[in-house]
Amino acid sequence: MYTGNMYNFKKNMYKDMYTIENQNKLRCDVEQYLKNNGIKQRWLCEQMNIHETRFSHWKKGRENLSDDNYLKLLDFIKNKGEINVIP
């Protein structure tokens, strides 16, 4: 879970790319990234410890991710498929 200073650091690091309030660009980028790299949604959900149904709802724009999952997903894209979970 991202907390305190680490959360603010991560949020500021990505503020020019995406905003938590508007996750539409990230939805498109994640879908394209998964497709281009042959990564299954199920695998990503397992790595992020998020239920696949919730992730699917997010991809379809039905709901937004929690701040923690949002930052994990940004890390995934930035680190080219490696998820770094900071305790």
Summary of the structure (lengths in Angstrom):
residues: 87
radius of gyration: 12.1
end to end distance: 6.0
largest distance: 34.5
contacts: 203
relative contact order: 0.18
helix: 60%
strand: 0%
